[in-house]
Amino acid sequence: MFHGTMTALITPFSDGRIDEEAFRAHLERQVQAGVDGLVPAGTTGEAATLSFDEHKQVIAIAVDQVAGRVPVIAGTGSNNTAESIALTTAAKSLGADAALLISPYYNKPSQEGIFQHYKAVADAVHLPQIIYNVPGRTNSNILPATVGRLSYVSNIIAIKDATADMEQLIHSLAACDGRMEFYSGDDATVMPFMALGGDGVISVVSNIAPKTMKALTHAMSAGDWAKARQAQFAMAELNRVLFIDANPIPVKAACHALGWCGDELRLPLLPLDADLLPSLLQSMQGFEFDTDRGVEQLMVNQTGAN
């Protein structure tokens, strides 16, 4: 259903509130950069610290600003199944095209509990749903057999796999046998992920380098391995540095450095340590940013894209 580069959006704040003007500008620069989808209110959007009303506000702004030009995939996950259902219901009513649901965190559910959680949401809300496996945050892993079972559930159309485990990916792909799409949740391994059969990426890095990430995913879809390799290598240092602290701390610092939003996060997250900022800024030097239009000029000499 979806493909290519989908950006896991930051949520700009100002004085403790959602900065709607900065968020709309960020949405617009993403659309103008040509991304294939946008994901508001996910982990990168600090969903864990948004109130229910703020969560709906972020989704509503995204749907309104995008105005159908690209799909909006709303983050609606929770470790509380009832809350996930409520958030997904709200996302559908607000006009989101799909929902992204993180696997329940903190509770440490069994594989059967994970399956029943996702099935309950899918049964309750008729909206395309993407399950999200990120063991580093949830302290649980959606195993290939469970992914295979979920591929038969109505409304569950894809998985965002942030394990960076290519062996597990192979087994999950085999368990689904084409019934589910696969999106990478790890920017550093998009090329091998897609080479094995993935359909794209839900990306943090594309908040600041959407054209380059798009060049990578579209080159892989077209079978242009040389161009894809150039784009993956061009982002190698950026991919590393944008995760030197907990996401979204570094990417928000990068957006702030570009003048796109304030460097404001919600506790318990804090702005990037000043000692780490020079390495972040250095990793951005290979990209030329058009501050008027707010998108990076693709590294043409390295990627051959436009």
FENDAPE-V356496 format. One record per residue. N is the residue number from 0. RES is the residue in three letters. PHI is phi in radians with two decimals (none if undefined). PSI is psi in radians with two decimals (none if undefined). OMEGA is omega in whole degrees, 0 to 359 (999 if undefined). Layout:
BEGIN
N	RES	PHI	PSI	OMEGA
N	RES	PHI	PSI	OMEGA
END
This chain:
BEGIN
0	MET	none	-0.72	179
1	PHE	-2.09	2.85	183
2	HIS	-2.80	2.98	170
3	GLY	1.31	-2.40	185
4	THR	-1.82	2.04	176
5	MET	-2.08	2.19	186
6	THR	-1.58	2.20	171
7	ALA	-1.41	1.76	193
8	LEU	-1.31	2.51	167
9	ILE	-1.26	2.81	170
10	THR	-1.98	1.87	178
11	PRO	-1.21	2.44	176
12	PHE	-2.12	2.68	173
13	SER	-2.53	2.06	180
14	ASP	0.96	0.70	175
15	GLY	1.50	-0.06	181
16	ARG	-2.03	2.81	176
17	ILE	-1.11	2.23	178
18	ASP	-1.53	1.59	186
19	GLU	-1.10	-0.70	181
20	GLU	-1.09	-0.81	179
21	ALA	-1.16	-0.65	181
22	PHE	-1.17	-0.77	178
23	ARG	-1.07	-0.71	179
24	ALA	-1.11	-0.67	180
25	HIS	-1.18	-0.73	176
26	LEU	-1.05	-0.76	183
27	GLU	-1.16	-0.70	180
28	ARG	-1.17	-0.54	177
29	GLN	-1.17	-0.78	179
30	VAL	-1.09	-0.77	180
31	GLN	-1.14	-0.50	178
32	ALA	-1.31	-0.24	175
33	GLY	1.61	0.38	178
34	VAL	-1.12	2.81	186
35	ASP	-1.66	-0.14	180
36	GLY	-3.09	2.79	181
37	LEU	-2.30	2.43	184
38	VAL	-2.14	1.64	175
39	PRO	-1.48	2.73	173
40	ALA	1.10	0.64	172
41	GLY	-1.78	-2.83	179
42	THR	-1.01	-0.79	180
43	THR	-1.13	-0.46	178
44	GLY	-1.52	0.21	177
45	GLU	1.01	0.70	182
46	ALA	-1.02	-0.52	183
47	ALA	-1.12	-0.36	180
48	THR	-1.95	0.17	174
49	LEU	-1.54	2.42	172
50	SER	-1.24	2.95	180
51	PHE	-1.04	-0.76	180
52	ASP	-1.17	-0.68	177
53	GLU	-1.15	-0.68	178
54	HIS	-1.00	-0.82	178
55	LYS	-1.14	-0.65	180
56	GLN	-1.08	-0.78	180
57	VAL	-1.08	-0.77	179
58	ILE	-1.13	-0.77	182
59	ALA	-1.09	-0.73	178
60	ILE	-1.08	-0.78	181
61	ALA	-1.07	-0.83	181
62	VAL	-1.06	-0.75	181
63	ASP	-1.15	-0.81	183
64	GLN	-1.20	-0.71	182
65	VAL	-1.25	-0.62	174
66	ALA	0.92	0.73	174
67	GLY	1.40	0.07	182
68	ARG	-1.28	-0.55	173
69	VAL	-2.48	2.77	179
70	PRO	-1.13	2.52	173
71	VAL	-1.92	2.06	181
72	ILE	-1.91	1.80	188
73	ALA	-1.43	2.31	172
74	GLY	-1.23	2.15	182
75	THR	-2.37	0.36	184
76	GLY	-1.41	2.78	179
77	SER	-2.85	2.85	172
78	ASN	-1.52	0.08	179
79	ASN	-2.02	1.96	185
80	THR	-1.03	-0.74	180
81	ALA	-1.08	-0.69	179
82	GLU	-1.19	-0.68	176
83	SER	-1.04	-0.72	178
84	ILE	-1.11	-0.76	180
85	ALA	-1.12	-0.76	179
86	LEU	-1.15	-0.71	180
87	THR	-1.18	-0.68	175
88	THR	-1.06	-0.77	179
89	ALA	-1.11	-0.74	180
90	ALA	-1.05	-0.74	178
91	LYS	-1.09	-0.78	182
92	SER	-1.16	-0.46	180
93	LEU	-1.47	-0.14	176
94	GLY	1.75	0.24	177
95	ALA	-1.13	2.59	181
96	ASP	-1.46	-0.39	182
97	ALA	-2.89	3.02	178
98	ALA	-2.25	2.52	175
99	LEU	-1.97	2.16	185
100	LEU	-2.14	1.99	177
101	ILE	-1.14	2.54	176
102	SER	-1.11	2.47	184
103	PRO	-0.92	2.21	182
104	TYR	-1.78	2.83	177
105	TYR	1.24	-0.79	183
106	ASN	-1.10	-0.49	184
107	LYS	1.01	1.01	181
108	PRO	-1.24	2.78	173
109	SER	-1.27	3.01	176
110	GLN	-1.07	-0.65	178
111	GLU	-1.16	-0.68	178
112	GLY	-1.11	-0.72	177
113	ILE	-1.08	-0.81	180
114	PHE	-1.04	-0.86	183
115	GLN	-1.14	-0.60	177
116	HIS	-1.04	-0.95	182
117	TYR	-1.15	-0.67	180
118	LYS	-1.11	-0.69	180
119	ALA	-1.10	-0.73	179
120	VAL	-1.18	-0.78	180
121	ALA	-1.10	-0.68	179
122	ASP	-1.20	-0.55	186
123	ALA	-1.46	-0.51	187
124	VAL	-2.28	2.06	180
125	HIS	-1.45	1.47	180
126	LEU	-2.63	2.39	177
127	PRO	-0.95	2.32	185
128	GLN	-2.23	2.48	180
129	ILE	-2.05	2.12	176
130	ILE	-1.42	2.71	188
131	TYR	-2.32	2.01	181
132	ASN	-1.85	1.92	179
133	VAL	-2.44	1.37	186
134	PRO	-0.96	-0.53	181
135	GLY	-1.09	-0.39	178
136	ARG	-1.83	-0.52	187
137	THR	-1.68	-0.31	184
138	ASN	1.12	0.45	172
139	SER	-2.61	2.81	184
140	ASN	-2.24	2.25	175
141	ILE	-1.42	1.83	186
142	LEU	-1.27	2.73	183
143	PRO	-0.91	-0.70	180
144	ALA	-1.09	-0.66	178
145	THR	-1.23	-0.70	175
146	VAL	-1.03	-0.75	178
147	GLY	-1.05	-0.76	178
148	ARG	-1.09	-0.74	182
149	LEU	-1.17	-0.43	181
150	SER	-1.17	-0.26	178
151	TYR	-1.60	-0.15	185
152	VAL	-1.41	2.29	178
153	SER	-1.01	2.42	179
154	ASN	1.47	-0.35	179
155	ILE	-1.50	1.93	190
156	ILE	-1.92	-0.21	186
157	ALA	-2.88	2.97	173
158	ILE	-2.31	2.40	167
159	LYS	-1.66	2.02	185
160	ASP	-1.89	1.91	181
161	ALA	-1.87	0.40	182
162	THR	-1.34	-0.43	188
163	ALA	1.01	0.42	181
164	ASP	-1.86	1.75	185
165	MET	-1.20	-0.54	178
166	GLU	-1.15	-0.77	178
167	GLN	-1.12	-0.67	179
168	LEU	-1.01	-0.78	180
169	ILE	-1.01	-0.80	182
170	HIS	-1.18	-0.64	178
171	SER	-1.19	-0.74	176
172	LEU	-1.03	-0.76	180
173	ALA	-1.12	-0.67	182
174	ALA	-1.17	-0.49	182
175	CYS	-1.56	-0.50	176
176	ASP	0.91	0.79	175
177	GLY	1.48	0.02	183
178	ARG	-1.44	-0.18	185
179	MET	-2.45	2.53	174
180	GLU	-1.53	2.73	183
181	PHE	-2.19	2.20	177
182	TYR	-2.08	2.32	178
183	SER	-1.23	2.50	172
184	GLY	-2.01	0.33	181
185	ASP	-2.30	1.84	186
186	ASP	-1.06	-0.50	185
187	ALA	-1.30	-0.26	185
188	THR	-2.22	0.51	182
189	VAL	-1.11	-0.76	183
190	MET	-1.09	-0.91	178
191	PRO	-1.11	-0.59	178
192	PHE	-1.05	-0.83	181
193	MET	-1.27	-0.53	178
194	ALA	-1.09	-0.52	180
195	LEU	-1.47	-0.16	178
196	GLY	2.27	0.09	178
197	GLY	-1.20	2.74	185
198	ASP	-1.79	-0.12	181
199	GLY	2.80	-2.77	184
200	VAL	-2.48	2.49	165
201	ILE	-1.80	1.85	200
202	SER	-1.94	2.46	170
203	VAL	-1.45	-0.79	185
204	VAL	-1.05	-0.54	182
205	SER	-1.22	-0.08	169
206	ASN	-1.04	-0.61	181
207	ILE	-2.03	-0.28	180
208	ALA	-2.29	0.99	184
209	PRO	-1.15	-0.65	183
210	LYS	-1.18	-0.67	182
211	THR	-1.24	-0.72	177
212	MET	-1.14	-0.68	177
213	LYS	-1.09	-0.70	178
214	ALA	-1.03	-0.68	180
215	LEU	-1.16	-0.91	185
216	THR	-1.18	-0.66	181
217	HIS	-1.27	-0.59	176
218	ALA	-1.13	-0.70	178
219	MET	-1.13	-0.72	179
220	SER	-1.12	-0.55	181
221	ALA	-1.53	-0.07	181
222	GLY	1.37	0.31	179
223	ASP	-1.61	1.43	187
224	TRP	-1.16	-0.62	181
225	ALA	-1.13	-0.79	180
226	LYS	-1.16	-0.70	178
227	ALA	-1.10	-0.74	180
228	ARG	-1.10	-0.72	179
229	GLN	-1.07	-0.75	180
230	ALA	-1.17	-0.74	179
231	GLN	-1.08	-0.76	179
232	PHE	-1.18	-0.61	180
233	ALA	-1.08	-0.54	182
234	MET	-1.68	0.06	188
235	ALA	-0.98	-0.87	182
236	GLU	-1.25	-0.65	177
237	LEU	-1.09	-0.75	177
238	ASN	-1.04	-0.67	180
239	ARG	-1.23	-0.86	188
240	VAL	-1.26	-0.51	179
241	LEU	-1.25	0.00	175
242	PHE	-2.23	0.46	176
243	ILE	-1.32	-0.20	173
244	ASP	-2.47	3.04	184
245	ALA	-1.04	2.29	173
246	ASN	-1.11	2.34	13
247	PRO	-1.81	0.45	184
248	ILE	-0.99	-0.92	182
249	PRO	-1.17	-0.70	183
250	VAL	-1.20	-0.55	175
251	LYS	-1.21	-0.65	176
252	ALA	-1.08	-0.67	179
253	ALA	-1.16	-0.77	178
254	CYS	-1.11	-0.65	177
255	HIS	-1.14	-0.74	179
256	ALA	-1.07	-0.51	179
257	LEU	-1.50	-0.04	178
258	GLY	1.39	0.33	184
259	TRP	-1.56	-0.41	181
260	CYS	-2.86	2.97	174
261	GLY	-1.30	2.84	179
262	ASP	-1.65	0.98	185
263	GLU	-1.97	2.18	175
264	LEU	-2.12	3.00	178
265	ARG	-1.82	2.41	175
266	LEU	-0.98	2.46	16
267	PRO	-1.54	0.13	177
268	LEU	-1.42	2.53	178
269	LEU	-2.17	2.73	177
270	PRO	-1.00	2.75	182
271	LEU	-0.98	2.36	177
272	ASP	-1.01	2.39	183
273	ALA	-1.00	-0.52	181
274	ASP	-1.21	-0.39	181
275	LEU	-1.62	-0.26	185
276	LEU	-1.07	-0.74	181
277	PRO	-1.00	-0.68	180
278	SER	-1.21	-0.58	177
279	LEU	-1.14	-0.84	180
280	LEU	-1.11	-0.64	178
281	GLN	-1.12	-0.67	181
282	SER	-1.18	-0.34	180
283	MET	-1.57	-0.10	186
284	GLN	-1.17	-0.46	180
285	GLY	-1.28	-0.16	181
286	PHE	-1.91	2.43	176
287	GLU	-1.74	2.07	184
288	PHE	-1.75	2.25	175
289	ASP	-1.57	1.72	187
290	THR	-1.22	-0.38	177
291	ASP	-1.23	-0.79	180
292	ARG	-1.57	-0.32	175
293	GLY	1.36	0.37	176
294	VAL	-2.29	2.68	181
295	GLU	-1.33	2.50	173
296	GLN	-1.44	2.10	186
297	LEU	-0.95	2.56	181
298	MET	-1.26	1.34	191
299	VAL	-1.00	-0.71	184
300	ASN	-1.18	-0.44	183
301	GLN	-1.70	-0.57	186
302	THR	-1.86	-0.36	182
303	GLY	1.21	0.29	181
304	ALA	-1.74	3.03	177
305	ASN	-2.49	none	999
END
